[in-house]
Amino acid sequence: MGIEATGTGEAAASIDAGSGQWDIARVESIYRQPFHDLLHRAQCVHRQHFDPSAVQLSTLMNIKSGGCPEDCAYCPQSAHYTTPVAPEKMVSVAEVHAAAHAARAAGATRFCMGAAWRAPRGRDFARALEMVRAVRDVGMESCATLGMLTEEQAQQLAAAGLDYYNHNIDTSAEFYERIITTRSYADRLRTLEHVRSAGIRVCCGGIVGMGESMRDRCAMLVTLANLPRQPESVPINMLVRVAGTPLSDSPKLDPVDLVRTIAVARILMPASRVRLSAGRSEMDDALQALCFHAGANSIFYGERLLTTENPEVKRDQDLLDRLDMAASR
């Protein structure tokens, strides 16, 4: 299987694995296994590292919406496209503090903040640092996704107490330029290096359903698994097709491919939290249950993900109850 660890959870030794251990041909062969064999293998790996009945709950808040100068083809917040999302000013620290309190009361353990920036600057970045401190004051883990970071900015976020930084690679290096032209793949990897050097844990994953091939999905997972230190959190997003974006008419992803991607992510990164992220509002309960069986053990919890819908809290609570699953602490 390639990776061994004796511990459980995110602190397990296998989180350090990487540095070229996996290659695309090997991962493609895993992806193409008979479906039930793949799920069995993923579930066995999952049980070695996590309680299979536990799921980590994160809440995501949009702290600055719209007007982003990047041209990500999937994103309704890009200024390059005409979408239902209007640019809005950055929210206040008090609003973040109140939202974090509400998220904790609802059972979430991590509070994530997202801003539609290419990179944070000046007073906006200073306010983001205040927000990190406010979330920590509530007693929750903090996560932020603010675009590209300099080494100094990563150090400042660490000093403010940031636990996680989200910066997705989105897809394979080969497919990337068909999705984004304003920021390079190397730019993304450089920000991840700054985050790691600052001692902040990494949340990094990608999006499926953008027209990529199976090989692209496998190559994306290989990049993540071969990082010098594997991400502690790996969000797997299913494309949400939004009117006005270049990908609005993309064909729907075969749900089996989503499940296979999650299972392979679990096998390659056994000690990482694999998060079932965007697109859950379009998934029925059976598909979500299958994703949990394939190794997903984290979700975004709350009725909105930045600009797109997410299942209502009660629906998630009912589903977890029916699956005999509970929030991890």
C-alpha positions in Angstrom: 0.0 0.0 0.0 3.0 2.2 0.2 2.4 4.3 3.4 2.4 2.9 6.9 1.7 4.6 10.2 1.1 3.4 13.8 -0.8 6.5 15.0 -4.3 7.8 14.3 -5.6 11.1 13.1 -3.9 14.1 11.6 -0.8 13.8 13.7 0.1 10.3 12.4 3.6 9.9 11.0 2.3 9.1 7.5 1.3 12.7 7.0 5.0 13.3 6.3 5.1 11.0 3.4 5.7 12.4 0.0 8.7 13.4 -2.1 7.9 11.4 -5.2 6.6 8.2 -3.7 3.6 8.0 -6.1 3.6 8.1 -9.9 0.6 8.7 -12.2 0.7 5.2 -13.8 0.5 3.5 -10.4 -2.3 5.8 -9.2 -4.3 5.3 -12.4 -4.1 1.5 -11.8 -5.5 2.1 -8.3 -8.3 4.4 -9.7 -9.3 1.8 -12.3 -9.6 -1.1 -9.8 -13.0 -2.8 -9.7 -15.2 -0.4 -7.8 -15.9 -2.5 -4.8 -12.2 -3.6 -4.5 -11.3 0.1 -4.5 -13.8 1.0 -1.8 -12.7 -1.9 0.3 -9.1 -0.9 0.1 -9.9 2.7 0.9 -12.1 1.7 3.9 -9.3 -0.5 5.3 -6.9 2.4 5.1 -9.4 4.7 6.6 -10.0 2.5 9.6 -6.2 2.3 10.3 -6.1 6.0 10.9 -9.5 7.3 11.8 -12.7 6.4 13.6 -14.9 5.4 10.6 -18.0 6.8 12.3 -16.6 10.3 13.0 -16.8 13.3 10.7 -15.1 16.7 11.2 -17.4 19.7 10.7 -16.1 23.0 9.3 -18.0 26.2 8.6 -17.0 28.5 5.8 -17.7 32.3 5.8 -17.2 34.6 2.8 -15.4 37.6 4.4 -15.0 39.5 1.1 -17.1 38.7 -1.9 -16.7 39.3 -5.7 -14.5 41.4 -7.8 -11.6 39.0 -7.9 -9.0 39.8 -10.7 -8.3 36.1 -11.3 -10.0 34.3 -14.2 -10.7 30.9 -12.6 -13.2 29.4 -15.1 -15.3 27.9 -12.3 -15.6 30.9 -10.0 -18.6 33.3 -9.9 -16.5 35.8 -7.9 -14.2 36.5 -10.8 -14.4 40.1 -12.2 -13.9 38.6 -15.7 -17.4 37.2 -15.8 -21.0 38.4 -15.5 -22.6 36.3 -12.7 -25.2 36.7 -10.0 -22.4 37.6 -7.5 -21.9 41.3 -6.9 -18.7 42.7 -5.3 -19.1 43.4 -1.6 -16.9 45.1 1.0 -15.0 43.1 3.6 -17.1 42.1 6.6 -16.3 43.4 10.1 -14.4 41.5 12.8 -17.5 41.6 14.9 -19.5 39.8 12.2 -16.9 37.1 12.0 -16.8 36.7 15.8 -20.6 36.3 15.9 -20.6 33.8 13.0 -17.9 31.8 14.7 -19.9 31.7 17.9 -23.0 30.4 16.0 -20.9 27.8 14.1 -19.5 26.5 17.3 -23.0 26.3 18.9 -24.1 24.3 15.8 -21.3 21.7 16.3 -18.5 22.9 14.0 -15.0 22.7 15.2 -13.2 24.7 12.5 -14.1 28.1 11.2 -12.9 29.0 7.7 -12.7 32.4 6.2 -12.5 33.1 2.4 -11.8 36.3 0.5 -12.0 36.9 -3.2 -8.5 38.3 -3.6 -5.5 37.5 -5.8 -3.4 38.3 -2.7 -4.2 40.1 0.6 -2.9 43.7 1.0 -2.6 46.5 3.5 -5.5 47.2 5.8 -7.5 44.3 4.5 -4.8 41.9 5.5 -4.5 43.6 8.9 -8.3 43.0 9.4 -7.9 39.4 8.3 -5.3 38.9 11.1 -7.8 40.4 13.6 -10.4 37.9 12.3 -8.1 35.0 12.9 -7.5 36.1 16.5 -11.3 36.6 17.0 -12.0 33.0 15.8 -9.3 31.7 18.2 -10.9 33.6 21.0 -14.1 31.7 20.4 -12.2 28.5 20.9 -12.4 27.1 17.4 -9.7 26.1 14.9 -9.1 28.8 12.4 -8.6 28.5 8.6 -8.3 31.1 5.9 -8.1 31.2 2.2 -6.9 34.7 1.1 -5.1 34.0 -2.2 -1.4 34.0 -2.7 0.8 34.8 0.3 4.3 36.1 0.7 6.6 34.5 3.2 6.2 37.4 5.5 2.4 37.2 5.4 2.4 33.5 6.2 4.6 34.3 9.2 2.1 37.0 10.3 -0.8 34.6 10.0 1.0 32.1 12.1 1.8 34.7 14.7 -2.0 35.5 14.8 -2.7 31.9 15.6 -4.0 30.6 12.2 -4.3 26.8 12.3 -4.9 26.0 8.7 -4.4 27.8 5.3 -6.5 26.7 2.3 -4.9 27.0 -1.1 -6.2 24.5 -3.6 -4.2 23.4 -6.6 -7.6 22.8 -8.4 -6.5 20.2 -11.0 -3.5 18.7 -12.7 -0.6 20.8 -13.8 -1.3 19.8 -17.4 -5.0 20.8 -17.3 -4.5 23.9 -15.2 -4.0 26.4 -18.0 -7.4 25.5 -19.4 -9.0 26.6 -16.2 -6.8 29.6 -15.0 -4.4 31.9 -16.8 -3.9 34.7 -14.3 -2.0 32.6 -11.7 0.5 29.8 -12.4 0.6 26.3 -10.9 4.1 27.3 -9.5 2.5 30.3 -7.8 0.1 28.0 -5.9 2.9 25.6 -4.9 5.0 28.6 -3.8 2.3 29.8 -1.4 2.0 26.3 0.0 5.8 26.4 0.7 5.4 29.7 2.6 2.5 28.3 4.6 4.5 25.2 5.6 7.6 27.2 6.4 5.5 29.3 8.8 4.3 26.2 10.7 0.7 26.5 9.5 -1.1 23.3 8.6 -2.1 23.0 5.0 -5.6 22.5 3.5 -5.2 21.8 -0.2 -7.3 19.8 -2.7 -9.1 20.3 -6.0 -12.2 20.3 -8.1 -13.6 17.5 -10.2 -16.1 17.8 -13.0 -14.4 20.6 -14.9 -13.9 18.5 -18.1 -10.7 17.0 -16.8 -9.7 13.4 -17.6 -9.2 10.5 -15.2 -5.5 11.0 -15.7 -5.9 14.7 -14.6 -7.6 13.6 -11.4 -4.9 11.1 -10.7 -2.2 13.6 -11.5 -3.7 16.2 -9.1 -3.8 13.6 -6.3 -0.2 12.6 -7.1 0.9 16.2 -6.7 -0.8 16.5 -3.3 0.5 13.1 -2.1 4.0 13.8 -3.2 4.3 17.2 -1.4 7.2 17.1 1.1 4.5 16.9 3.8 1.0 15.8 2.8 -1.9 18.3 3.5 -3.6 17.8 6.8 -6.9 18.5 5.0 -7.8 17.6 1.4 -11.0 19.1 0.1 -12.5 17.4 -2.9 -15.0 19.7 -4.6 -17.5 18.8 -7.2 -17.9 21.6 -9.7 -20.9 23.8 -9.0 -22.0 25.2 -12.4 -22.8 28.8 -12.1 -24.4 30.9 -14.9 -22.0 33.4 -16.5 -18.9 31.3 -15.8 -17.1 29.5 -18.7 -17.9 26.1 -17.1 -21.6 26.8 -16.6 -22.6 24.3 -19.3 -20.1 21.6 -18.3 -21.5 18.0 -18.4 -22.4 16.6 -15.0 -19.7 14.5 -13.4 -20.5 10.8 -13.1 -21.0 10.3 -9.4 -18.9 7.1 -9.5 -15.9 9.2 -10.6 -16.4 11.4 -7.5 -16.4 8.4 -5.2 -13.3 6.9 -7.0 -11.5 10.2 -6.5 -12.2 10.3 -2.8 -11.2 6.7 -2.4 -7.9 7.2 -4.1 -7.3 10.4 -2.1 -7.8 8.3 1.1 -5.4 5.6 -0.1 -2.7 8.0 -1.1 -3.1 10.3 1.9 -4.2 8.0 4.7 -3.7 10.4 7.7 -5.3 13.5 6.0 -8.8 14.6 6.5 -10.6 14.2 3.2 -13.3 16.7 3.0 -16.5 16.3 0.9 -16.8 19.9 -0.1 -18.6 22.0 -2.8 -21.4 20.4 -4.7 -23.0 18.5 -1.8 -26.3 20.3 -2.3 -26.6 18.5 -5.6 -25.8 15.1 -4.1 -28.4 12.8 -2.7 -28.0 11.1 0.7 -26.9 7.8 -0.9 -24.1 9.4 -2.8 -22.8 11.2 0.3 -23.0 8.0 2.3 -20.9 6.3 -0.4 -18.4 9.1 -0.2 -18.1 8.6 3.5 -17.6 4.9 3.0 -14.8 5.7 0.5 -12.9 7.7 3.1 -14.3 11.2 3.3 -14.4 12.2 6.9 -15.0 16.0 6.9 -17.7 18.3 5.5 -18.5 22.0 5.3 -21.3 22.5 7.7 -23.7 25.4 7.2 -26.1 26.6 4.5 -23.6 28.5 2.3 -20.2 28.0 0.8 -18.8 31.4 -0.1 -21.4 32.0 -2.9 -23.0 28.6 -3.5 -25.6 26.7 -1.6 -24.8 23.9 0.9 -27.2 21.5 2.6 -29.1 22.9 5.6 -27.7 22.0 9.0 -30.8 19.9 9.9 -30.4 17.8 6.7 -26.8 17.1 7.6 -27.7 16.3 11.2 -30.4 13.9 10.0 -28.1 12.2 7.5 -25.3 11.7 10.1 -27.8 10.3 12.5 -29.1 7.8 10.0 -25.6 6.8 9.2 -24.7 6.4 12.9 -22.0 9.0 12.4 -21.1 11.8 14.8 -19.0 15.0 14.8 -15.4 14.5 15.8 -13.8 16.7 18.5 
